C-alpha cells in the first residue's frame, strides 16, 4: 500500500516538474543578467517562487469554484486559452532565442510577479494541473508535488548564471532556447487539442 502511494506521489511530482520546466528558467534568468546583478536575479528567483506557489495553491483550492461559479468558465475553455498562450510563448523563444525581454530601466519588483512568477513559473499548464490533478492524485499529493517541483525550479534559477556561463562556453545556449521554445509550443498545441476534445465530448 505504501509503495502504491509513493508511486502515485512520484507520478504526480514528475508530471508537475515537467510542466514547471526548470531548465527553461535558466534561460529566463540569464536573459536578465545584462540588466540585473547576481544578487538581484537571486532575489527575483526566491520572490517569484513564493509568489508562484501562493498562486498555484489558490488555484488548487479554489480554482474550480472560481471558474465554474464566479466566472462561469468551463475548464476546457481555460485549457484551450492556456494552450494558445503557451504556444505563443514557445514561438517567441523559438523565433527570438529568448523567453523574456525586459525594457531598460524597469524596476525589479515590476517583473518579479509578472511575468516571472506568472506565467513563467505558474504558467497555463501548471495552473491547469493545479486545478485538475487533485481529482486524480488527491490534494495532499498535488500540494507536496507542487512544493517539490518549485523547490527544484528555484535551485535551477538560483544557479542560472553558472549554468548559463557553462552553456555559453559550449555555444549551446541559443540552440537550447530554441529547442525548448519548440517543446513549449508543442505542449501548448497539445493542451489546446485536449481542451477541444473535452469540449467535443460535452456536446456529442
Residue, then its C-alpha position, 0 to 999 in steps of 0.5 A: x500500500x505504501x509503495x502504491x502511494x509513493x508511486x502515485x506521489x512520484x507520478x504526480x511530482x514528475x508530471x508537475x516538474x515537467x510542466x514547471x520546466x526548470x531548465x527553461x528558467x535558466x534561460x529566463x534568468x540569464x536573459x536578465x543578467x545584462x540588466x540585473x546583478x547576481x544578487x538581484x536575479x537571486x532575489x527575483x528567483x526566491x520572490x517569484x517562487x513564493x509568489x508562484x506557489x501562493x498562486x498555484x495553491x489558490x488555484x488548487x483550492x479554489x480554482x474550480x469554484x472560481x471558474x465554474x461559479x464566479x466566472x462561469x468558465x468551463x475548464x476546457x475553455x481555460x485549457x484551450x486559452x492556456x494552450x494558445x498562450x503557451x504556444x505563443x510563448x514557445x514561438x517567441x523563444x523559438x523565433x527570438x532565442x529568448x523567453x523574456x525581454x525586459x525594457x531598460x530601466x524597469x524596476x525589479x519588483x515590476x517583473x518579479x510577479x509578472x511575468x516571472x512568477x506568472x506565467x513563467x513559473x505558474x504558467x497555463x499548464x501548471x495552473x491547469x494541473x493545479x486545478x485538475x490533478x487533485x481529482x486524480x492524485x488527491x490534494x495532499x499529493x498535488x500540494x507536496x508535488x507542487x512544493x517539490x517541483x518549485x523547490x527544484x525550479x528555484x535551485x535551477x534559477x538560483x544557479x542560472x548564471x553558472x549554468x548559463x556561463x557553462x552553456x555559453x562556453x559550449x555555444x549551446x545556449x541559443x540552440x537550447x532556447x530554441x529547442x525548448x521554445x519548440x517543446x513549449x509550443x508543442x505542449x501548448x498545441x497539445x493542451x489546446x487539442x485536449x481542451x477541444x476534445x473535452x469540449x467535443x465530448x460535452x456536446x456529442 
